[in-house]
Amino acid sequence: MTEMVSEVEKISISAREYFEINSAVEILSATEKEIVIKLLNGFVYVTGTELKISKLIPEEKFVSLTGKILGLKFQTKRAKTSFFGRIFK
């Protein structure tokens, strides 16, 4: 019997000035106002001011950010459908 272990996504925010996540695959863009992180199952958009990447450990899929965090937006990956599949729902 094969045991499958799914990775649990953990997110932590402290005092709206520190953010960390353990399921980051890639940082797609980073400015002082917005950081976009690709996750195992979607994306997270962190908005704020003076945002900086304070720690990045790709092997552990870990990212931590500092700055004034004003908002978080999560987006899940959409299943790819064909052109005709979208037309003929």
N, C-alpha and C positions, 0 to 999 in steps of 0.2 A: 504494500500500500504506500503510495506516495503522499507525503504531507506537503501542502502548499501553504506558504506563509505570505500573507499580504502585508504590504508596508502600510503602517498607520501614519496618516498625515497629522503632524503636530504643529500647532501655531501658537505663538506666545506674543502678547503685547503688554508692555509695562509702561505705565504712566504716559501713554501715547507718545513716547520718545524712544522706545526700543521695540523692535519687531524681529522675530526669528521664526523660521520655518524649516522643516527637515525633509521636504519632498521636492526640492528645487532641482530641475534638470538643467536649466540654462537661464542666464540673465539676458533678456532680449534687448533691453535698453535701460539706461540709467542717467537721469539728470537730477538736479537738486529739487525738482518739483514732482517727478514721477519715476518710479522704477517698475519695470514689467518683468515678471519672473514666469518662466514656463515651468509648470508642475508636472508630476507624473500623470495627472488626469485633467489638466486644463491650464489656466493661467491665473495669476493674481496681479492686480494693478494697485500699487501703493502710491498714494498721492500725499503731498505735504510740502514742507519747506525745509531747506537745508538737509535733505536726505542724503545719506552716505552709506555705502556698503562697508560695514565694519569687520565682517568676517565672512569668508567664502571657503568652504571645504567641499570641493566637487565630489570626492570619493564617498562622502557621507550624505551628499545632496543637501547640505546645510548652508543657509544664508542668514546673516543677521544684519539689520539696518539700524541706523540711528538718525535722529532728526525729529522734527515735529510732524507726527503722523495725523493727517486730517481725514483720510478715507482709505477704505479697502474695497476692491471690487473683484469678485471671483467670476470666472467664466469657464464652463466645462467644455471639453472638446465635443464637437458635433460629429455624429456618425456621417461618413461620406455617403452621399446618395448620388445616383446618376441623374443626368439632366431629365430623362423621361420619368424617373422616379419622383422628382420634385413636381413635375407638371401633372402627373396622373396620381395624385394622392388618394 
